[in-house]
Structure formats: C-alpha cells, structure tokens
Amino acid sequence: MPSRELTAQDASVGSGLPPIVPTTVIEPARGWSPLQFGELWAYREVLYFLVWRDITVRYRQTLIGVAWAVIQPLMTMVVFTVFFGRLAKMPSDGAPYPLFAFAALVPWAFFANGVTQSANSLVHSGNLITKVYFPRLLVPMGRVLGGLPDLGLSFLVLLGMVWWYGLFELRGPLMWVPALAILTFVTALGLGLWLSALNVRYRDIQHAVPFLMQIWLFATPIAYPSSLLAEPWRTLYSLNPLVGVVEGFRWALLGSGRSPGLSLAVSALAATALLISGAYFFRRIERTFADIV
C-alpha cells in the first residue's frame, strides 16, 4: 500500500486527543504596509453589501425618494442662475447659464456627497468594525460608490436639459464622460480616505467637513468659468482635481470652452496623488480603528 506522511491531526486522532483545528491569526500591520489589492478583491462581496445597504438606507422612509438626487443640484442651479447669471452677469463660455451651472453641479454633487458620507463612515460603522474582520478601506469606498445611482439620475436630467436647449449632438468628446466620472470618484475617495481616518482620532473633523465643502464649492469653477484666469495661473488652478472634471463635463456635453487637455492632465495627476497618499495614510493608522472607534 502507498505510504503517506503522518500529519499532526492524524497523530492527535490516534492518541485520543481532540483534533487540531487550523487557526488563522490576524495581526495589525506595522508601519507603512502595502495596500493589498488581492485582499480587497477577495472581500468584493462585502463591498457589494455595503453599497446596497447605503443605497437602501439613504432613501428609506423618505417622501420623494431618489428625487432628492436631482432636487439638490437643480435648486442650486436656480440660485446660481439668479445671482451669478442674471445679477452678476457672469460669463458662461457661450452656453446658456443654467446649463453651464448644472453641467458642473452634477459631478460636484456626487463629489460633495461622497466626501461627506465617507468622512463619517468609519465612526458610523463602529459596531461592524469592532466585531468582524474585513479590509476597513471598503467602508469609505462603499459610501462613495453608493452615490453612483444619484450621479446617473442627475446625468440623465442633464442630458434632457441639453436636448431641451437644442445643444445635444453626438460628438467625440462625449466618450470622455465615463473617464471624467471615474476621475470624480477617485478624487472623492482619496479625500474621503484622509478625512475618514482622521475622523476616527479627531471627531471635530465631522464638523469641519461641511465648511470644507462650502469653500471647495467656490474654489471650483462652478458659478464661473476657469477661462477668467490667465496662464500659468489656470494650469496651477487645475491642481484642484474638480477643475478638470467640471471643465471636461462642459466641453464634452455643451461644446463650450476649449479642450481642457492640460488642465485635465494636471487634475488627473493631482487626484491620483490624493488617492495614493490617502490609501497609504489610511493603511498606516488602520490598526487603531477598532480600539478608538
């Protein structure tokens, strides 16, 4: 008969001792640990349920449901049109000012809501973090991804407005819209990782986030065009990743302004740097979350 090596479990069974149960020891990372993309992929089902939970909870027991995703940017567009378009006579690069403003507010709403939700995600998920192990980075990521249905609905309204104004046509720049949406997601997630990790240690971060979003709103060319700035300040201004996103949406959908090639490249580099630094900082202090939250 073929022979085989006697394992520790076989020895325990033959000796009458209780069987040896395999044990997995989970230890916190030390120092600047790698991001472990394989682990994120292995827990992809957890991410799916986190996103689904966020979507269902957000509009549970609401009167008008998902319509809030459209009402918020629409009302802001009306305010901007009255005060900036009518009273201040702000230029709009040749496009109707309501379209000019709404084309910027669609990605902005996704960014602002994603940052706000992800900044508080770890604190609000304290019961889950302290009881079950999974990559903590999935929590803020799920909050940002949960805003994608809102972004899609707002984008459909934007397309309807473009058609209503008679500006809709199939043009090459439209192919850039998915890439611009990804850039918005990368920016929101990068900032959300920084703020969510800091919020675990310093709870006053949650009070600073709304103020930060207000400043960021007016630091982004939503109510005004970035063409008001001359070079090289316009390129330097693109270090705000939302500058390339907003100008890209207007260029792709409305045909207004010049091609934001250099601005978009600078914004993409800034967003990538924000995401990478945020992910490594998140991993750096991740081992303390369960003890503090």
PLY file of the C-alpha trace (Angstrom):
ply
format ascii 1.0
element vertex 293
property float x
property float y
property float z
element edge 292
property int vertex1
property int vertex2
end_header
0.00 0.00 0.00
1.25 3.50 -0.68
2.54 5.26 2.37
1.79 8.85 3.37
3.24 11.20 5.92
1.52 11.16 9.30
0.10 14.65 9.97
-0.35 16.35 13.33
-4.11 15.86 13.03
-3.70 12.09 12.40
-1.46 11.83 15.44
-3.99 13.58 17.61
-6.78 11.29 16.43
-4.75 8.13 17.04
-3.73 9.25 20.50
-7.25 10.02 21.64
-6.54 13.77 21.87
-9.02 16.32 20.45
-8.40 17.08 16.76
-6.21 20.06 15.92
-8.26 22.88 14.39
-6.44 25.12 11.88
-6.10 28.62 13.29
-5.69 31.90 11.40
-4.03 34.68 13.36
-4.88 38.23 12.24
-2.30 40.79 13.32
-2.30 44.56 12.67
0.07 45.86 10.05
3.21 47.62 11.18
4.50 50.84 9.68
3.74 51.70 6.07
2.03 48.49 4.97
1.13 47.64 1.34
-2.38 48.24 0.04
-3.13 44.52 -0.59
-5.37 44.76 -3.64
-5.82 40.99 -3.61
-7.49 41.19 -0.21
-9.84 43.90 -1.45
-10.85 41.68 -4.36
-11.38 38.69 -2.06
-13.85 40.74 0.01
-15.67 42.22 -3.00
-18.98 40.74 -1.82
-18.67 42.74 1.39
-18.27 45.88 -0.71
-21.41 44.98 -2.65
-23.50 44.63 0.51
-22.07 47.85 1.97
-23.05 49.74 -1.18
-26.50 48.16 -1.28
-27.08 48.94 2.40
-26.09 52.57 1.87
-28.45 52.98 -1.08
-31.44 51.38 0.66
-30.94 53.20 3.97
-30.46 56.60 2.34
-33.97 56.80 0.89
-35.85 54.67 3.39
-38.99 56.39 4.72
-38.48 59.42 2.51
-41.34 61.30 0.89
-39.92 61.76 -2.61
-37.14 59.14 -2.54
-34.42 59.32 -5.16
-35.77 62.63 -6.47
-33.54 64.27 -3.85
-30.61 63.35 -6.09
-31.97 65.77 -8.70
-33.59 68.40 -6.48
-30.35 69.37 -4.76
-28.35 70.32 -7.89
-31.45 71.78 -9.57
-32.17 74.16 -6.69
-28.51 75.18 -6.54
-28.63 75.80 -10.30
-31.63 78.12 -9.85
-29.86 80.11 -7.13
-26.67 80.41 -9.18
-28.63 81.41 -12.29
-30.41 84.22 -10.45
-27.46 85.66 -8.55
-24.49 84.89 -10.78
-26.10 84.59 -14.21
-28.71 87.38 -14.01
-27.43 89.83 -11.43
-23.65 89.43 -11.62
-23.70 88.77 -15.41
-21.10 86.03 -15.03
-19.78 84.76 -18.40
-20.65 81.18 -19.35
-18.37 80.44 -22.32
-21.23 80.88 -24.80
-23.55 78.32 -23.21
-26.90 79.11 -21.53
-26.08 79.82 -17.90
-28.50 77.23 -16.41
-26.82 74.52 -18.48
-23.40 75.95 -17.69
-24.09 75.70 -13.96
-25.93 72.36 -13.96
-23.24 70.62 -16.01
-20.80 71.47 -13.22
-23.19 70.72 -10.36
-23.83 67.12 -11.49
-20.26 65.89 -10.78
-19.92 68.31 -7.88
-22.95 66.84 -6.06
-21.52 63.33 -6.43
-18.15 64.50 -5.11
-19.52 66.51 -2.17
-21.95 63.81 -1.03
-19.29 61.11 -1.42
-16.77 63.01 0.68
-19.34 63.85 3.37
-20.63 60.27 3.60
-17.19 58.64 3.56
-15.75 61.04 6.15
-18.24 59.76 8.74
-18.36 56.17 7.51
-15.93 54.59 9.98
-17.46 56.26 13.03
-20.98 55.26 11.96
-19.85 51.66 11.33
-18.18 51.21 14.70
-20.25 48.15 15.65
-19.27 46.39 12.44
-15.58 47.29 12.64
-15.15 46.05 16.21
-16.81 42.67 15.61
-15.89 41.42 12.14
-12.63 41.48 10.21
-12.59 42.78 6.65
-10.50 45.42 4.87
-11.58 48.69 6.51
-10.93 50.56 3.29
-14.14 49.03 1.92
-16.25 51.16 4.28
-15.46 54.62 2.83
-15.24 53.11 -0.65
-18.76 51.74 -0.30
-20.09 55.14 0.76
-18.64 56.83 -2.31
-19.86 54.09 -4.68
-23.31 54.39 -3.12
-23.68 57.78 -4.82
-23.37 56.37 -8.34
-27.17 55.92 -8.81
-27.64 59.58 -7.88
-24.96 60.57 -10.37
-26.60 58.52 -13.10
-30.03 60.03 -12.46
-28.69 63.59 -12.40
-26.77 62.92 -15.60
-29.97 61.81 -17.36
-31.63 65.08 -16.29
-28.61 66.97 -17.64
-28.92 65.20 -21.00
-32.60 66.16 -21.07
-31.72 69.80 -20.44
-29.08 69.74 -23.17
-31.67 68.36 -25.58
-34.24 70.97 -24.46
-31.82 73.80 -25.26
-31.11 72.25 -28.66
-27.44 71.62 -27.97
-27.43 67.83 -27.92
-25.41 66.17 -30.65
-23.25 63.08 -30.85
-19.72 64.39 -30.69
-16.36 62.80 -30.00
-15.82 64.45 -26.59
-18.83 62.54 -25.22
-16.58 59.50 -24.93
-14.70 61.31 -22.17
-17.71 61.40 -19.82
-17.07 57.95 -18.23
-13.40 58.86 -17.67
-14.47 62.15 -16.07
-16.87 60.26 -13.78
-14.03 57.94 -12.75
-11.83 60.96 -12.05
-14.57 62.38 -9.82
-14.79 59.06 -7.96
-11.01 58.93 -7.49
-10.99 62.46 -6.07
-13.89 61.80 -3.70
-12.40 58.52 -2.49
-8.93 59.97 -1.99
-10.21 62.85 0.11
-12.68 60.55 1.87
-9.88 58.20 2.95
-7.95 61.06 4.51
-10.97 62.51 6.31
-12.45 59.18 7.47
-9.14 58.08 9.00
-8.63 61.44 10.69
-12.22 61.50 11.92
-11.65 58.34 13.96
-8.98 60.13 16.00
-10.28 63.69 15.88
-14.06 63.83 15.94
-14.18 67.55 15.16
-13.34 66.58 11.55
-17.03 65.79 11.04
-17.86 69.41 11.90
-15.19 70.75 9.56
-16.30 68.74 6.51
-19.40 70.86 5.66
-17.29 74.02 5.96
-14.61 72.46 3.76
-17.21 71.58 1.11
-18.51 75.16 1.08
-15.01 76.51 0.48
-14.31 73.86 -2.16
-17.55 74.77 -3.96
-16.41 78.33 -4.61
-12.82 77.21 -5.23
-14.15 75.17 -8.18
-15.31 76.86 -11.42
-19.00 76.05 -10.99
-20.55 79.50 -10.90
-17.84 80.96 -13.13
-15.57 79.69 -15.94
-11.91 78.97 -15.38
-11.21 80.99 -18.53
-11.29 84.07 -16.31
-7.78 83.07 -15.22
-4.78 83.57 -17.49
-1.88 81.18 -17.82
0.05 79.95 -15.90
-2.48 80.50 -13.09
-5.13 78.50 -14.93
-2.88 75.43 -15.05
-1.92 75.91 -11.40
-5.62 76.22 -10.59
-6.09 72.73 -12.05
-4.32 71.24 -9.04
-7.86 71.24 -7.72
-8.95 67.95 -9.35
-12.53 69.18 -9.75
-11.36 71.88 -12.16
-10.53 69.34 -14.85
-13.74 67.42 -14.14
-16.02 70.46 -14.38
-14.37 71.93 -17.47
-14.35 68.45 -19.04
-18.10 67.97 -18.50
-18.86 71.34 -20.07
-16.57 70.68 -23.01
-17.92 67.17 -23.63
-21.64 67.91 -23.26
-22.05 71.57 -24.19
-19.15 72.16 -26.52
-18.28 75.26 -24.52
-14.77 76.42 -23.80
-11.59 74.99 -25.19
-10.41 71.42 -24.82
-9.19 71.05 -21.20
-6.23 68.90 -22.21
-3.52 70.33 -19.96
-5.93 71.19 -17.14
-7.40 67.69 -17.24
-3.95 66.08 -17.13
-2.91 68.19 -14.13
-6.20 67.42 -12.35
-5.80 63.68 -13.04
-2.28 63.70 -11.56
-3.49 65.62 -8.51
-6.41 63.19 -8.00
-4.12 60.17 -8.33
-1.68 61.61 -5.80
-4.59 62.32 -3.44
-5.88 58.75 -3.72
-2.49 57.05 -3.28
-1.48 59.20 -0.31
-4.92 58.77 1.28
-4.81 54.99 0.86
-1.37 54.68 2.42
-2.28 57.01 5.28
-5.46 55.01 5.84
-3.48 51.75 5.97
-0.94 53.37 8.28
-3.41 54.01 11.09
-5.95 51.29 10.24
-4.75 49.07 13.08
-6.01 51.58 15.67
-9.57 51.90 14.35
-11.14 49.09 16.38
-9.59 50.40 19.61
-10.64 54.03 19.14
-13.93 53.97 17.28
0 1
1 2
2 3
3 4
4 5
5 6
6 7
7 8
8 9
9 10
10 11
11 12
12 13
13 14
14 15
15 16
16 17
17 18
18 19
19 20
20 21
21 22
22 23
23 24
24 25
25 26
26 27
27 28
28 29
29 30
30 31
31 32
32 33
33 34
34 35
35 36
36 37
37 38
38 39
39 40
40 41
41 42
42 43
43 44
44 45
45 46
46 47
47 48
48 49
49 50
50 51
51 52
52 53
53 54
54 55
55 56
56 57
57 58
58 59
59 60
60 61
61 62
62 63
63 64
64 65
65 66
66 67
67 68
68 69
69 70
70 71
71 72
72 73
73 74
74 75
75 76
76 77
77 78
78 79
79 80
80 81
81 82
82 83
83 84
84 85
85 86
86 87
87 88
88 89
89 90
90 91
91 92
92 93
93 94
94 95
95 96
96 97
97 98
98 99
99 100
100 101
101 102
102 103
103 104
104 105
105 106
106 107
107 108
108 109
109 110
110 111
111 112
112 113
113 114
114 115
115 116
116 117
117 118
118 119
119 120
120 121
121 122
122 123
123 124
124 125
125 126
126 127
127 128
128 129
129 130
130 131
131 132
132 133
133 134
134 135
135 136
136 137
137 138
138 139
139 140
140 141
141 142
142 143
143 144
144 145
145 146
146 147
147 148
148 149
149 150
150 151
151 152
152 153
153 154
154 155
155 156
156 157
157 158
158 159
159 160
160 161
161 162
162 163
163 164
164 165
165 166
166 167
167 168
168 169
169 170
170 171
171 172
172 173
173 174
174 175
175 176
176 177
177 178
178 179
179 180
180 181
181 182
182 183
183 184
184 185
185 186
186 187
187 188
188 189
189 190
190 191
191 192
192 193
193 194
194 195
195 196
196 197
197 198
198 199
199 200
200 201
201 202
202 203
203 204
204 205
205 206
206 207
207 208
208 209
209 210
210 211
211 212
212 213
213 214
214 215
215 216
216 217
217 218
218 219
219 220
220 221
221 222
222 223
223 224
224 225
225 226
226 227
227 228
228 229
229 230
230 231
231 232
232 233
233 234
234 235
235 236
236 237
237 238
238 239
239 240
240 241
241 242
242 243
243 244
244 245
245 246
246 247
247 248
248 249
249 250
250 251
251 252
252 253
253 254
254 255
255 256
256 257
257 258
258 259
259 260
260 261
261 262
262 263
263 264
264 265
265 266
266 267
267 268
268 269
269 270
270 271
271 272
272 273
273 274
274 275
275 276
276 277
277 278
278 279
279 280
280 281
281 282
282 283
283 284
284 285
285 286
286 287
287 288
288 289
289 290
290 291
291 292
